[in-house]
Structure formats: structure tokens, C-alpha cells
Amino acid sequence: MSVPASVVMQIRSALERAFAPSVLEIVDDSARHVGHPGARGGGHFRVTLVAEAFRGRSSLERHRLVYAAVAPLMSSAVHALNIIARTPEERAAPEEHATDDGAANQTRRQ
């Protein structure tokens, strides 16, 4: 199962508007969640962003900003996001920040 490409474009548009990221990668992981009870209610995505907007913010603050940017999609088109949100310096030296965002994942409750 994969979601329509238009959903990925909507996510991309929302994140570009909110953060003007230097790096933005969106991976549709929906096929890996077939059979999962929430899979029928929206897609599962991995999002990697590198943006100045994250400078000086905790991992939790960064995730809240990302969720706020895609909030309209969370009620239907998106079920879950796995977010990696870094500053340009963190992107240049990811091994120093491996625990910063790597395991973060939040699922919309049904």
C-alpha cells in the first residue's frame, strides 16, 4: 500500500513553507505498515529536515514545529511521522547527534 503522490507533495509544500529547509527528504513507508490497524487511516512517512529554524530548539520543540506545519494533514492523509529535524551543523556531523531525533515517532490516535 502506498499513498497518493499528492500527499507527499502536500507534506513537502507545508514543510517548505514553514522551514525553508536546505534538506528535505520524505519517504513513504506505508507499505511497511500494511495490516497495521492505523494503516487504513493515512500514510506512514519518514521525514528528514535540515533547517536554521531548529537552531537552539530541543528535539521535542522541533517535533512540535513539524507537527504544527503538517497539522491539517494529520487528520486524514497522514497517520504517522518519523521525524529527523536538524540544524545545518548537526547534519554535517550526524554521529554527534545520533540520539537527538533518530528514534522519535508519534502516531495519531484513532
Steps between C-alpha positions, in 0.01 A plus 500: 500500500626846419327833529437732206798706389290809568528431875880505479477825303269649766743403775790643299316825435402546865852434626664721236267787591561461872876440506666571162718194566836449332427127504156341485455128449161331519468123481162327476525203737133407471570166330698390805190549717242302303279320748575749776165619641579864418623432148151542361473855641797669333858452395818438697792727412865557589592868480854639523539878515801724539410860576621807688159514670608214727801686641483525879191278525469167676401184316150526648464862384617406151247219477221724620589752229493231232168363622354852506609550139325183381207513745229524230628173348513310828123466519474300179792454261777436754482241775860505626821697457852397589684832524868586486537877539848650510690823457756531217784439748335186635454370146871548436588290808211253548696252712517758780121529502393143430265486799350845439208399277571158360246298695223758512165392368151611582177343385166674472250340735185353348 
